[in-house]
Amino acid sequence: IAYQVYTENPQETYRSFGKVKRVPAENMLHLALRKRLHQIRGVSTLHSVLIRLADLKDYEESERVAARIAAALTMYIKKGDPAI
């Protein structure tokens, strides 16, 4: 069993896009926080940050929608009869 790993970050450079390196499974390290004995899946160290980032993304989208709505609203002033 082996893993295919990119040699460089494919989002940073285009010249090495698609270049992968085969790494045997016994040479891979899987970092995870395990809180219980025999726990199969660990918890990522970034789990709390990922939740906050998702909330921030939702907040920013709500602000953009609110700005669009505010830009679309118009008002007018209707002057009344000056004799009144």
N, CA, C and O of each residue as an XYZ file, in Angstrom:
336
protein
N       0.853     -1.175      0.000
C       0.000      0.000      0.000
C       0.894      1.233      0.000
O       1.897      1.286      0.712
N       0.517      2.226     -0.810
C       1.302      3.454     -0.903
C       0.375      4.637     -1.161
O      -0.786      4.473     -1.538
N       0.915      5.824     -0.950
C       0.184      7.063     -1.190
C       0.850      7.812     -2.333
O       2.067      7.743     -2.508
N       0.050      8.521     -3.103
C       0.560      9.391     -4.156
C       0.514     10.815     -3.606
O      -0.559     11.316     -3.269
N       1.671     11.467     -3.514
C       1.781     12.782     -2.900
C       2.351     13.757     -3.925
O       3.303     13.434     -4.635
N       1.761     14.957     -3.998
C       2.302     15.989     -4.881
C       3.688     16.388     -4.404
O       3.933     16.486     -3.201
N       4.595     16.618     -5.347
C       5.945     17.050     -4.980
C       5.967     18.521     -4.582
O       6.823     18.934     -3.799
N       5.037     19.318     -5.112
C       4.889     20.725     -4.747
C       3.409     21.038     -4.659
O       2.569     20.282     -5.146
N       3.103     22.154     -4.037
C       1.714     22.575     -3.931
C       1.194     22.921     -5.325
O       1.716     23.846     -5.948
N       0.193     22.219     -5.834
C      -0.289     22.479     -7.201
C      -0.984     23.827     -7.346
O      -1.177     24.292     -8.469
N      -1.363     24.464     -6.249
C      -2.015     25.767     -6.330
C      -1.023     26.917     -6.389
O      -1.404     28.045     -6.700
N       0.242     26.650     -6.094
C       1.236     27.717     -6.093
C       1.958     27.866     -7.426
O       2.286     28.982     -7.831
N       2.204     26.777     -8.097
C       2.972     26.852     -9.334
C       2.368     25.917    -10.378
O       1.833     24.859    -10.046
N       2.459     26.317    -11.626
C       1.881     25.503    -12.698
C       2.891     24.559    -13.334
O       2.502     23.596    -13.995
N       4.147     24.812    -13.150
C       5.150     23.998    -13.842
C       5.222     22.577    -13.318
O       5.567     21.664    -14.069
N       4.904     22.364    -12.038
C       4.996     21.010    -11.489
C       3.625     20.369    -11.327
O       3.480     19.367    -10.625
N       2.632     20.941    -11.970
C       1.282     20.412    -11.816
C       1.216     18.974    -12.307
O       1.608     18.672    -13.434
N       0.728     18.109    -11.468
C       0.571     16.716    -11.852
C       1.727     15.827    -11.457
O       1.615     14.605    -11.552
N       2.841     16.401    -11.015
C       3.978     15.575    -10.613
C       3.721     15.026     -9.214
O       3.536     15.773     -8.253
N       3.715     13.716     -9.132
C       3.469     13.071     -7.847
C       4.609     12.121     -7.517
O       5.361     11.685     -8.389
N       4.711     11.821     -6.245
C       5.742     10.914     -5.762
C       5.053      9.800     -4.986
O       4.147     10.058     -4.194
N       5.473      8.588     -5.208
C       4.899      7.434     -4.511
C       5.612      7.278     -3.172
O       6.837      7.173     -3.116
N       4.818      7.265     -2.085
C       5.375      7.120     -0.740
C       4.751      5.879     -0.107
O       3.528      5.800      0.002
N       5.558      4.916      0.311
C       5.020      3.721      0.961
C       4.258      4.085      2.238
O       4.616      5.038      2.930
N       3.218      3.328      2.540
C       2.365      3.618      3.691
C       3.137      3.613      5.002
O       2.816      4.385      5.905
N       4.140      2.766      5.122
C       4.894      2.714      6.380
C       5.751      3.962      6.596
O       6.239      4.186      7.704
N       5.940      4.773      5.564
C       6.718      6.009      5.695
C       5.847      7.248      5.903
O       6.371      8.357      6.013
N       4.534      7.075      5.957
C       3.625      8.209      6.135
C       3.298      8.389      7.609
O       3.119      7.416      8.342
N       3.223      9.642      8.034
C       2.801      9.978      9.390
C       1.427     10.621      9.316
O       1.216     11.548      8.533
N       0.499     10.142     10.115
C      -0.845     10.710     10.181
C      -0.994     11.366     11.543
O      -1.127     10.687     12.561
N      -0.971     12.693     11.549
C      -1.091     13.427     12.798
C      -2.558     13.635     13.129
O      -3.314     14.181     12.325
N      -2.957     13.197     14.316
C      -4.338     13.357     14.754
C      -4.373     13.260     16.269
O      -3.552     12.577     16.882
N      -5.325     13.945     16.858
C      -5.517     13.868     18.303
C      -6.542     12.781     18.602
O      -7.692     12.859     18.168
N      -6.124     11.792     19.331
C      -7.035     10.719     19.722
C      -7.283     10.830     21.215
O      -6.341     10.843     22.007
N      -8.544     10.910     21.599
C      -8.898     11.113     22.999
C      -9.373      9.849     23.686
O      -9.432      9.795     24.914
N      -9.712      8.829     22.908
C     -10.197      7.581     23.495
C      -9.328      6.429     23.014
O      -8.747      6.475     21.929
N      -9.256      5.418     23.827
C      -8.524      4.213     23.472
C      -9.220      3.537     22.290
O     -10.448      3.442     22.279
N      -8.491      3.082     21.331
C      -8.993      2.406     20.126
C      -9.815      3.334     19.228
O     -10.598      2.862     18.404
N      -9.646      4.626     19.379
C     -10.342      5.569     18.507
C      -9.734      5.470     17.114
O      -8.522      5.606     16.950
N     -10.577      5.232     16.111
C     -10.087      5.036     14.747
C      -9.738      6.368     14.093
O      -8.653      6.526     13.534
N     -10.654      7.318     14.164
C     -10.417      8.618     13.532
C     -10.002      9.628     14.592
O     -10.621      9.732     15.651
N      -8.964     10.354     14.293
C      -8.520     11.399     15.201
C      -9.167     12.723     14.859
O      -9.869     12.843     13.854
N      -8.930     13.710     15.690
C      -9.461     15.047     15.481
C      -8.334     15.921     14.951
O      -7.241     15.950     15.518
N      -8.599     16.620     13.880
C      -7.596     17.500     13.292
C      -7.263     18.634     14.256
O      -8.128     19.103     14.996
N      -6.017     19.068     14.243
C      -5.634     20.196     15.093
C      -6.233     21.506     14.586
O      -6.220     22.512     15.296
N      -6.749     21.496     13.376
C      -7.354     22.699     12.799
C      -8.877     22.727     12.915
O      -9.511     23.620     12.353
N      -9.479     21.780     13.623
C     -10.939     21.676     13.605
C     -11.622     22.937     14.123
O     -12.630     23.351     13.550
N     -11.116     23.561     15.176
C     -11.762     24.771     15.692
C     -11.585     25.943     14.730
O     -12.479     26.781     14.610
N     -10.466     26.010     14.057
C     -10.229     27.082     13.093
C     -11.137     26.917     11.884
O     -11.649     27.905     11.356
N     -11.341     25.691     11.442
C     -12.182     25.450     10.270
C     -13.621     25.873     10.525
O     -14.276     26.406      9.630
N     -14.117     25.643     11.728
C     -15.479     26.057     12.062
C     -15.582     27.579     12.036
O     -16.543     28.129     11.500
N     -14.591     28.258     12.615
C     -14.605     29.727     12.611
C     -14.482     30.283     11.194
O     -15.113     31.289     10.869
N     -13.681     29.643     10.354
C     -13.552     30.099      8.970
C     -14.860     29.939      8.209
O     -15.220     30.795      7.401
N     -15.568     28.853      8.461
C     -16.869     28.660      7.811
C     -17.852     29.733      8.271
O     -18.614     30.264      7.464
N     -17.837     30.055      9.568
C     -18.705     31.118     10.079
C     -18.340     32.465      9.471
O     -19.220     33.253      9.126
N     -17.050     32.729      9.341
C     -16.596     33.985      8.748
C     -17.020     34.090      7.289
O     -17.414     35.162      6.830
N     -16.942     32.983      6.564
C     -17.380     32.963      5.163
C     -18.871     33.284      5.065
O     -19.286     34.067      4.211
N     -19.676     32.677      5.944
C     -21.115     32.950      5.941
C     -21.401     34.412      6.286
O     -22.274     35.036      5.683
N     -20.662     34.955      7.259
C     -20.850     36.349      7.652
C     -20.518     37.290      6.496
O     -21.266     38.229      6.224
N     -19.396     37.039      5.816
C     -19.011     37.896      4.695
C     -20.033     37.832      3.569
O     -20.331     38.848      2.941
N     -20.563     36.658      3.313
C     -21.589     36.546      2.273
C     -22.847     37.310      2.669
O     -23.469     37.958      1.827
N     -23.227     37.239      3.943
C     -24.390     37.989      4.416
C     -24.167     39.489      4.269
O     -25.087     40.217      3.898
N     -22.964     39.955      4.554
C     -22.649     41.378      4.393
C     -22.736     41.799      2.930
O     -23.217     42.892      2.629
N     -22.276     40.946      2.021
C     -22.365     41.271      0.592
C     -23.818     41.346      0.139
O     -24.191     42.236     -0.625
N     -24.634     40.414      0.611
C     -26.054     40.431      0.243
C     -26.717     41.683      0.802
O     -27.502     42.330      0.110
N     -26.406     42.031      2.053
C     -26.981     43.234      2.662
C     -26.556     44.486      1.898
O     -27.358     45.404      1.725
N     -25.315     44.533      1.443
C     -24.844     45.686      0.668
C     -25.571     45.776     -0.668
O     -25.913     46.873     -1.110
N     -25.813     44.644     -1.313
C     -26.562     44.651     -2.581
C     -27.989     45.142     -2.364
O     -28.508     45.931     -3.154
N     -28.616     44.676     -1.299
C     -29.991     45.100     -1.007
C     -30.025     46.590     -0.703
O     -30.904     47.303     -1.188
N     -29.070     47.069      0.099
C     -29.016     48.492      0.435
C     -28.784     49.343     -0.812
O     -29.337     50.437     -0.923
N     -27.979     48.857     -1.744
C     -27.720     49.608     -2.972
C     -28.947     49.641     -3.873
O     -29.111     50.573     -4.660
N     -29.799     48.649     -3.768
C     -30.974     48.580     -4.635
C     -32.154     49.380     -4.081
O     -33.078     49.710     -4.823
N     -32.130     49.693     -2.791
C     -33.234     50.450     -2.203
C     -33.152     51.911     -2.623
O     -32.074     52.506     -2.631
N     -34.284     52.475     -2.968
C     -34.340     53.895     -3.316
C     -35.462     54.543     -2.528
O     -36.416     53.886     -2.113
N     -35.328     55.840     -2.333
C     -36.368     56.595     -1.629
C     -36.643     57.872     -2.409
O     -35.837     58.326     -3.221
N     -37.782     58.416     -2.137
C     -38.094     59.711     -2.721
C     -38.852     60.516     -1.679
O     -39.490     59.971     -0.779
N     -38.762     61.816     -1.829
C     -39.458     62.723     -0.913
C     -40.607     63.346     -1.688
O     -40.423     63.938     -2.752
N     -41.769     63.199     -1.137
C     -42.953     63.774     -1.763
C     -43.343     65.007     -0.953
O     -43.696     64.919      0.223
N     -43.271     66.130     -1.603
C     -43.613     67.365     -0.918
C     -45.127     67.484     -0.849
O     -45.851     67.213     -1.807
N     -45.557     67.890      0.296
C     -46.993     68.065      0.474
C     -47.468     69.405     -0.082
O     -46.679     70.197     -0.597
N     -48.710     69.628      0.028
C     -49.308     70.873     -0.435
C     -48.823     72.011      0.471
O     -49.053     71.963      1.679
N     -48.165     73.023     -0.077
C     -47.638     74.101      0.758
C     -48.740     74.930      1.409
O     -48.470     75.659      2.364
N     -49.948     74.838      0.927
C     -51.047     75.606      1.504
C     -51.498     75.015      2.837
O     -52.186     75.683      3.609
N     -51.126     73.794      3.107
C     -51.597     73.149      4.341
C     -50.780     73.569      5.503
O     -51.031     73.128      6.625
